[in-house]
């Protein structure tokens, strides 16, 4: 991933566990990631976790949408990415089991 960009399992504002991003990505970092095709070595759940937690699109949208659909096991309509991003994050967290996805476990609340 780009310099200084990564995900970790943290606690949200309400004390719920969730994937958090450690710092904002610049436009240049996002463009370098697109050029690197980094997602080709990632699982669908990893792609979904990464891109749902990153404001800048770092891969073709079709790759992102297909990964979210595979990770959730259902169709995801385009408007959900704009109007229900937090809901998709929560659903992904439940579907993948946060402790089993490289973030370790963390007590929240």
C-alpha positions as CSV (number, residue, x, y, z in Angstrom):
1,X,0.0,0.0,0.0
2,X,1.0,3.6,-0.3
3,X,3.4,5.2,2.2
4,X,1.7,5.6,5.6
5,X,-1.6,4.1,4.5
6,X,-3.0,1.1,6.1
7,X,-5.9,-0.3,8.0
8,X,-6.2,-1.4,11.6
9,X,-8.9,-2.7,13.8
10,X,-10.0,0.2,16.1
11,X,-13.1,1.5,17.9
12,X,-15.5,3.9,16.3
13,X,-17.2,6.9,18.0
14,X,-19.8,4.6,19.7
15,X,-17.1,2.1,20.9
16,X,-18.0,-0.5,18.3
17,X,-15.0,-2.4,16.7
18,X,-14.3,-1.5,13.1
19,X,-11.7,-1.0,10.5
20,X,-10.0,2.4,10.8
21,X,-7.6,4.1,8.5
22,X,-4.3,5.3,9.9
23,X,-3.9,8.5,7.8
24,X,-5.4,10.2,4.8
25,X,-4.1,9.3,1.3
26,X,-3.0,12.0,-1.1
27,X,-4.1,12.1,-4.7
28,X,-0.6,11.2,-5.8
29,X,-0.5,8.1,-3.6
30,X,-3.9,7.0,-4.9
31,X,-2.7,7.3,-8.5
32,X,0.4,5.3,-7.7
33,X,-1.8,2.6,-6.3
34,X,-4.0,2.5,-9.3
35,X,-0.9,2.2,-11.5
36,X,0.5,-0.6,-9.4
37,X,-2.7,-2.8,-9.6
38,X,-2.1,-3.7,-6.0
39,X,-5.6,-5.2,-5.6
40,X,-4.6,-8.2,-7.9
41,X,-2.9,-9.9,-5.0
42,X,-5.7,-9.2,-2.5
43,X,-8.8,-11.2,-1.5
44,X,-12.2,-9.8,-2.1
45,X,-12.6,-9.0,1.6
46,X,-9.2,-7.2,1.7
47,X,-10.1,-5.1,-1.3
48,X,-13.5,-4.3,0.2
49,X,-12.0,-3.4,3.6
50,X,-9.4,-1.2,2.1
51,X,-11.5,0.7,-0.4
52,X,-14.5,1.2,1.9
53,X,-12.2,2.9,4.4
54,X,-10.4,5.1,1.8
55,X,-12.1,8.2,0.4
56,X,-10.1,8.2,-2.8
57,X,-10.9,5.5,-5.3
58,X,-7.7,3.5,-5.8
59,X,-8.9,0.9,-8.3
60,X,-11.5,0.6,-11.1
61,X,-14.9,1.0,-9.5
62,X,-16.0,-2.4,-11.1
63,X,-13.2,-4.2,-9.3
64,X,-14.3,-2.6,-6.0
65,X,-18.0,-3.3,-6.5
66,X,-17.4,-6.9,-7.4
67,X,-15.1,-7.4,-4.4
68,X,-17.8,-6.0,-2.0
69,X,-20.4,-8.2,-3.6
70,X,-18.3,-11.3,-3.2
71,X,-17.3,-10.5,0.4
72,X,-21.0,-9.8,1.4
73,X,-22.5,-12.6,-0.7
74,X,-25.1,-10.4,-2.3
75,X,-25.6,-7.8,-5.0
76,X,-24.7,-4.2,-4.0
77,X,-26.3,-1.5,-6.1
78,X,-24.2,1.5,-6.9
79,X,-26.1,4.0,-4.8
80,X,-25.2,2.1,-1.6
81,X,-21.6,3.1,-2.0
82,X,-22.6,6.8,-1.8
83,X,-25.6,6.6,0.6
84,X,-24.9,3.6,2.8
85,X,-21.1,3.5,3.1
86,X,-21.1,3.1,6.9
87,X,-23.8,0.4,6.6
88,X,-21.6,-1.5,4.1
89,X,-18.6,-1.2,6.4
90,X,-20.6,-2.6,9.3
91,X,-22.0,-5.4,7.2
92,X,-18.6,-6.3,5.9
93,X,-17.2,-6.3,9.4
94,X,-19.9,-8.8,10.5
95,X,-19.5,-10.9,7.3
96,X,-15.8,-11.3,7.5
97,X,-15.2,-11.4,11.3
98,X,-12.8,-8.6,12.1
99,X,-10.5,-10.6,14.4
100,X,-9.9,-13.1,11.6
101,X,-8.7,-10.5,9.0
102,X,-5.3,-9.5,10.1
103,X,-6.3,-6.7,12.4
104,X,-6.1,-8.7,15.6
105,X,-8.8,-8.5,18.2
106,X,-9.4,-5.4,20.2
107,X,-11.9,-4.8,23.0
108,X,-14.1,-1.7,22.5
109,X,-16.5,0.1,24.8
